[in-house]
């Protein structure tokens, strides 16, 4: 701890300053932020994260569990026409 009981906080997050951004891009960013219930800064972070970092891989089990429960088992049965007689 530093003198007087204060402790130093080290912020490991970087900062990014983007200059000369088109007004149309800024307006679109703000609209997306409002639509998603985030600040423009948070929306900017999310866009960067989504575009630059690989999507986490889901297991097959997680993928199957995420599927909606629709239809009945019979909906997925393979319907084949009756077999025809063949003379050999």
Secondary structure as the mmCIF struct_conf table of DSSP 4:
data_model
#
loop_
_struct_conf.conf_type_id
_struct_conf.id
_struct_conf.beg_label_comp_id
_struct_conf.beg_label_asym_id
_struct_conf.beg_label_seq_id
_struct_conf.end_label_comp_id
_struct_conf.end_label_asym_id
_struct_conf.end_label_seq_id
HELX_RH_3T_P HELX_RH_3T_P1 UNK A 3 UNK A 5
BEND BEND1 UNK A 20 UNK A 20
HELX_RH_AL_P HELX_RH_AL_P1 UNK A 23 UNK A 35
TURN_TY1_P TURN_TY1_P1 UNK A 36 UNK A 37
HELX_RH_AL_P HELX_RH_AL_P2 UNK A 40 UNK A 52
BEND BEND2 UNK A 53 UNK A 53
HELX_LH_PP_P HELX_LH_PP_P1 UNK A 54 UNK A 59
HELX_RH_AL_P HELX_RH_AL_P3 UNK A 60 UNK A 65
TURN_TY1_P TURN_TY1_P2 UNK A 66 UNK A 66
BEND BEND3 UNK A 67 UNK A 67
BEND BEND4 UNK A 71 UNK A 71
HELX_RH_3T_P HELX_RH_3T_P2 UNK A 73 UNK A 76
HELX_LH_PP_P HELX_LH_PP_P2 UNK A 77 UNK A 79
HELX_LH_PP_P HELX_LH_PP_P3 UNK A 81 UNK A 85
#
